[in-house]
Amino acid sequence: MVDKTGLEGYYDINLFIPPEMEAGNSSLDQSGRPPVNPSVPTYFDSLEKQLGLKVETQLAPVEMLVIDHLEPVPTGN
């Protein structure tokens, strides 16, 4: 996620997550994802309704560090 709120500083928030959304409380479908239940709000719905933060999908450049190879460090005898 990229923060584009323009808000500065740190905030202490409480986000209520219904038990139906908590990890381990839902069965997975054949694709390995939890089944979609329209009566249970998503995390994005909860963020918008409880905190007024709307999450939108868009492409944005982000800094990334890619490590494609590691060598073990030799140890002394």
Chimera marker file (.cmm) of the C-alpha trace (Angstrom):
<marker_set name="trace">
<marker id="1" x="0.000" y="0.000" z="0.000" r="1" g="1" b="0" radius="0.5"/>
<marker id="2" x="1.086" y="3.530" z="-0.715" r="1" g="1" b="0" radius="0.5"/>
<marker id="3" x="-0.055" y="6.221" z="1.717" r="1" g="1" b="0" radius="0.5"/>
<marker id="4" x="-1.540" y="9.124" z="-0.230" r="1" g="1" b="0" radius="0.5"/>
<marker id="5" x="-3.620" y="10.606" z="2.589" r="1" g="1" b="0" radius="0.5"/>
<marker id="6" x="-1.357" y="13.592" z="3.169" r="1" g="1" b="0" radius="0.5"/>
<marker id="7" x="-1.760" y="13.051" z="6.923" r="1" g="1" b="0" radius="0.5"/>
<marker id="8" x="1.401" y="13.539" z="8.950" r="1" g="1" b="0" radius="0.5"/>
<marker id="9" x="2.422" y="11.936" z="12.214" r="1" g="1" b="0" radius="0.5"/>
<marker id="10" x="1.411" y="8.710" z="13.847" r="1" g="1" b="0" radius="0.5"/>
<marker id="11" x="-2.089" y="7.663" z="14.847" r="1" g="1" b="0" radius="0.5"/>
<marker id="12" x="-3.306" y="5.117" z="17.366" r="1" g="1" b="0" radius="0.5"/>
<marker id="13" x="-6.380" y="3.460" z="15.867" r="1" g="1" b="0" radius="0.5"/>
<marker id="14" x="-8.659" y="0.572" z="16.705" r="1" g="1" b="0" radius="0.5"/>
<marker id="15" x="-10.156" y="-1.332" z="13.786" r="1" g="1" b="0" radius="0.5"/>
<marker id="16" x="-12.892" y="-3.820" z="14.645" r="1" g="1" b="0" radius="0.5"/>
<marker id="17" x="-12.513" y="-7.042" z="12.655" r="1" g="1" b="0" radius="0.5"/>
<marker id="18" x="-15.576" y="-9.308" z="12.792" r="1" g="1" b="0" radius="0.5"/>
<marker id="19" x="-14.824" y="-12.869" z="13.949" r="1" g="1" b="0" radius="0.5"/>
<marker id="20" x="-15.865" y="-14.127" z="10.490" r="1" g="1" b="0" radius="0.5"/>
<marker id="21" x="-12.866" y="-12.268" z="8.982" r="1" g="1" b="0" radius="0.5"/>
<marker id="22" x="-10.220" y="-13.412" z="11.459" r="1" g="1" b="0" radius="0.5"/>
<marker id="23" x="-7.548" y="-15.777" z="10.179" r="1" g="1" b="0" radius="0.5"/>
<marker id="24" x="-8.344" y="-19.424" z="10.691" r="1" g="1" b="0" radius="0.5"/>
<marker id="25" x="-12.084" y="-18.883" z="11.056" r="1" g="1" b="0" radius="0.5"/>
<marker id="26" x="-13.042" y="-19.571" z="7.455" r="1" g="1" b="0" radius="0.5"/>
<marker id="27" x="-12.739" y="-22.550" z="5.209" r="1" g="1" b="0" radius="0.5"/>
<marker id="28" x="-10.887" y="-22.190" z="1.928" r="1" g="1" b="0" radius="0.5"/>
<marker id="29" x="-12.280" y="-22.868" z="-1.530" r="1" g="1" b="0" radius="0.5"/>
<marker id="30" x="-10.510" y="-24.935" z="-4.198" r="1" g="1" b="0" radius="0.5"/>
<marker id="31" x="-8.275" y="-21.996" z="-5.160" r="1" g="1" b="0" radius="0.5"/>
<marker id="32" x="-7.032" y="-21.638" z="-1.561" r="1" g="1" b="0" radius="0.5"/>
<marker id="33" x="-8.970" y="-18.437" z="-0.902" r="1" g="1" b="0" radius="0.5"/>
<marker id="34" x="-11.677" y="-17.857" z="1.680" r="1" g="1" b="0" radius="0.5"/>
<marker id="35" x="-15.168" y="-17.973" z="0.153" r="1" g="1" b="0" radius="0.5"/>
<marker id="36" x="-16.760" y="-14.600" z="-0.615" r="1" g="1" b="0" radius="0.5"/>
<marker id="37" x="-19.651" y="-13.819" z="1.707" r="1" g="1" b="0" radius="0.5"/>
<marker id="38" x="-21.383" y="-10.536" z="0.804" r="1" g="1" b="0" radius="0.5"/>
<marker id="39" x="-22.801" y="-10.190" z="4.340" r="1" g="1" b="0" radius="0.5"/>
<marker id="40" x="-19.297" y="-10.052" z="5.875" r="1" g="1" b="0" radius="0.5"/>
<marker id="41" x="-17.441" y="-6.761" z="5.290" r="1" g="1" b="0" radius="0.5"/>
<marker id="42" x="-13.964" y="-6.864" z="3.770" r="1" g="1" b="0" radius="0.5"/>
<marker id="43" x="-10.922" y="-5.234" z="5.388" r="1" g="1" b="0" radius="0.5"/>
<marker id="44" x="-11.270" y="-2.422" z="2.865" r="1" g="1" b="0" radius="0.5"/>
<marker id="45" x="-14.948" y="-1.940" z="3.796" r="1" g="1" b="0" radius="0.5"/>
<marker id="46" x="-13.978" y="-1.809" z="7.476" r="1" g="1" b="0" radius="0.5"/>
<marker id="47" x="-11.255" y="0.786" z="6.835" r="1" g="1" b="0" radius="0.5"/>
<marker id="48" x="-13.685" y="3.023" z="4.970" r="1" g="1" b="0" radius="0.5"/>
<marker id="49" x="-16.665" y="2.667" z="7.320" r="1" g="1" b="0" radius="0.5"/>
<marker id="50" x="-14.747" y="2.890" z="10.597" r="1" g="1" b="0" radius="0.5"/>
<marker id="51" x="-11.879" y="5.234" z="9.739" r="1" g="1" b="0" radius="0.5"/>
<marker id="52" x="-12.980" y="7.025" z="6.575" r="1" g="1" b="0" radius="0.5"/>
<marker id="53" x="-9.989" y="5.668" z="4.645" r="1" g="1" b="0" radius="0.5"/>
<marker id="54" x="-10.806" y="4.528" z="1.118" r="1" g="1" b="0" radius="0.5"/>
<marker id="55" x="-8.458" y="1.994" z="-0.470" r="1" g="1" b="0" radius="0.5"/>
<marker id="56" x="-8.213" y="2.243" z="-4.242" r="1" g="1" b="0" radius="0.5"/>
<marker id="57" x="-6.384" y="-0.016" z="-6.655" r="1" g="1" b="0" radius="0.5"/>
<marker id="58" x="-3.882" y="1.732" z="-8.899" r="1" g="1" b="0" radius="0.5"/>
<marker id="59" x="-0.393" y="1.231" z="-10.226" r="1" g="1" b="0" radius="0.5"/>
<marker id="60" x="2.359" y="3.237" z="-8.542" r="1" g="1" b="0" radius="0.5"/>
<marker id="61" x="6.151" y="3.064" z="-8.569" r="1" g="1" b="0" radius="0.5"/>
<marker id="62" x="7.667" y="1.788" z="-5.335" r="1" g="1" b="0" radius="0.5"/>
<marker id="63" x="11.247" y="1.243" z="-4.213" r="1" g="1" b="0" radius="0.5"/>
<marker id="64" x="12.177" y="-2.402" z="-4.017" r="1" g="1" b="0" radius="0.5"/>
<marker id="65" x="15.315" y="-4.312" z="-3.127" r="1" g="1" b="0" radius="0.5"/>
<marker id="66" x="15.713" y="-7.640" z="-4.904" r="1" g="1" b="0" radius="0.5"/>
<marker id="67" x="18.306" y="-10.141" z="-3.700" r="1" g="1" b="0" radius="0.5"/>
<marker id="68" x="18.743" y="-12.784" z="-6.352" r="1" g="1" b="0" radius="0.5"/>
<marker id="69" x="21.773" y="-14.640" z="-4.962" r="1" g="1" b="0" radius="0.5"/>
<marker id="70" x="23.493" y="-15.240" z="-1.611" r="1" g="1" b="0" radius="0.5"/>
<marker id="71" x="26.822" y="-16.831" z="-0.864" r="1" g="1" b="0" radius="0.5"/>
<marker id="72" x="27.479" y="-18.437" z="2.499" r="1" g="1" b="0" radius="0.5"/>
<marker id="73" x="30.091" y="-16.594" z="4.547" r="1" g="1" b="0" radius="0.5"/>
<marker id="74" x="33.159" y="-18.805" z="5.049" r="1" g="1" b="0" radius="0.5"/>
<marker id="75" x="33.878" y="-19.583" z="8.685" r="1" g="1" b="0" radius="0.5"/>
<marker id="76" x="37.337" y="-19.908" z="10.232" r="1" g="1" b="0" radius="0.5"/>
<marker id="77" x="38.790" y="-23.292" z="11.139" r="1" g="1" b="0" radius="0.5"/>
<link id1="1" id2="2" r="1" g="1" b="0" radius="0.2"/>
<link id1="2" id2="3" r="1" g="1" b="0" radius="0.2"/>
<link id1="3" id2="4" r="1" g="1" b="0" radius="0.2"/>
<link id1="4" id2="5" r="1" g="1" b="0" radius="0.2"/>
<link id1="5" id2="6" r="1" g="1" b="0" radius="0.2"/>
<link id1="6" id2="7" r="1" g="1" b="0" radius="0.2"/>
<link id1="7" id2="8" r="1" g="1" b="0" radius="0.2"/>
<link id1="8" id2="9" r="1" g="1" b="0" radius="0.2"/>
<link id1="9" id2="10" r="1" g="1" b="0" radius="0.2"/>
<link id1="10" id2="11" r="1" g="1" b="0" radius="0.2"/>
<link id1="11" id2="12" r="1" g="1" b="0" radius="0.2"/>
<link id1="12" id2="13" r="1" g="1" b="0" radius="0.2"/>
<link id1="13" id2="14" r="1" g="1" b="0" radius="0.2"/>
<link id1="14" id2="15" r="1" g="1" b="0" radius="0.2"/>
<link id1="15" id2="16" r="1" g="1" b="0" radius="0.2"/>
<link id1="16" id2="17" r="1" g="1" b="0" radius="0.2"/>
<link id1="17" id2="18" r="1" g="1" b="0" radius="0.2"/>
<link id1="18" id2="19" r="1" g="1" b="0" radius="0.2"/>
<link id1="19" id2="20" r="1" g="1" b="0" radius="0.2"/>
<link id1="20" id2="21" r="1" g="1" b="0" radius="0.2"/>
<link id1="21" id2="22" r="1" g="1" b="0" radius="0.2"/>
<link id1="22" id2="23" r="1" g="1" b="0" radius="0.2"/>
<link id1="23" id2="24" r="1" g="1" b="0" radius="0.2"/>
<link id1="24" id2="25" r="1" g="1" b="0" radius="0.2"/>
<link id1="25" id2="26" r="1" g="1" b="0" radius="0.2"/>
<link id1="26" id2="27" r="1" g="1" b="0" radius="0.2"/>
<link id1="27" id2="28" r="1" g="1" b="0" radius="0.2"/>
<link id1="28" id2="29" r="1" g="1" b="0" radius="0.2"/>
<link id1="29" id2="30" r="1" g="1" b="0" radius="0.2"/>
<link id1="30" id2="31" r="1" g="1" b="0" radius="0.2"/>
<link id1="31" id2="32" r="1" g="1" b="0" radius="0.2"/>
<link id1="32" id2="33" r="1" g="1" b="0" radius="0.2"/>
<link id1="33" id2="34" r="1" g="1" b="0" radius="0.2"/>
<link id1="34" id2="35" r="1" g="1" b="0" radius="0.2"/>
<link id1="35" id2="36" r="1" g="1" b="0" radius="0.2"/>
<link id1="36" id2="37" r="1" g="1" b="0" radius="0.2"/>
<link id1="37" id2="38" r="1" g="1" b="0" radius="0.2"/>
<link id1="38" id2="39" r="1" g="1" b="0" radius="0.2"/>
<link id1="39" id2="40" r="1" g="1" b="0" radius="0.2"/>
<link id1="40" id2="41" r="1" g="1" b="0" radius="0.2"/>
<link id1="41" id2="42" r="1" g="1" b="0" radius="0.2"/>
<link id1="42" id2="43" r="1" g="1" b="0" radius="0.2"/>
<link id1="43" id2="44" r="1" g="1" b="0" radius="0.2"/>
<link id1="44" id2="45" r="1" g="1" b="0" radius="0.2"/>
<link id1="45" id2="46" r="1" g="1" b="0" radius="0.2"/>
<link id1="46" id2="47" r="1" g="1" b="0" radius="0.2"/>
<link id1="47" id2="48" r="1" g="1" b="0" radius="0.2"/>
<link id1="48" id2="49" r="1" g="1" b="0" radius="0.2"/>
<link id1="49" id2="50" r="1" g="1" b="0" radius="0.2"/>
<link id1="50" id2="51" r="1" g="1" b="0" radius="0.2"/>
<link id1="51" id2="52" r="1" g="1" b="0" radius="0.2"/>
<link id1="52" id2="53" r="1" g="1" b="0" radius="0.2"/>
<link id1="53" id2="54" r="1" g="1" b="0" radius="0.2"/>
<link id1="54" id2="55" r="1" g="1" b="0" radius="0.2"/>
<link id1="55" id2="56" r="1" g="1" b="0" radius="0.2"/>
<link id1="56" id2="57" r="1" g="1" b="0" radius="0.2"/>
<link id1="57" id2="58" r="1" g="1" b="0" radius="0.2"/>
<link id1="58" id2="59" r="1" g="1" b="0" radius="0.2"/>
<link id1="59" id2="60" r="1" g="1" b="0" radius="0.2"/>
<link id1="60" id2="61" r="1" g="1" b="0" radius="0.2"/>
<link id1="61" id2="62" r="1" g="1" b="0" radius="0.2"/>
<link id1="62" id2="63" r="1" g="1" b="0" radius="0.2"/>
<link id1="63" id2="64" r="1" g="1" b="0" radius="0.2"/>
<link id1="64" id2="65" r="1" g="1" b="0" radius="0.2"/>
<link id1="65" id2="66" r="1" g="1" b="0" radius="0.2"/>
<link id1="66" id2="67" r="1" g="1" b="0" radius="0.2"/>
<link id1="67" id2="68" r="1" g="1" b="0" radius="0.2"/>
<link id1="68" id2="69" r="1" g="1" b="0" radius="0.2"/>
<link id1="69" id2="70" r="1" g="1" b="0" radius="0.2"/>
<link id1="70" id2="71" r="1" g="1" b="0" radius="0.2"/>
<link id1="71" id2="72" r="1" g="1" b="0" radius="0.2"/>
<link id1="72" id2="73" r="1" g="1" b="0" radius="0.2"/>
<link id1="73" id2="74" r="1" g="1" b="0" radius="0.2"/>
<link id1="74" id2="75" r="1" g="1" b="0" radius="0.2"/>
<link id1="75" id2="76" r="1" g="1" b="0" radius="0.2"/>
<link id1="76" id2="77" r="1" g="1" b="0" radius="0.2"/>
</marker_set>
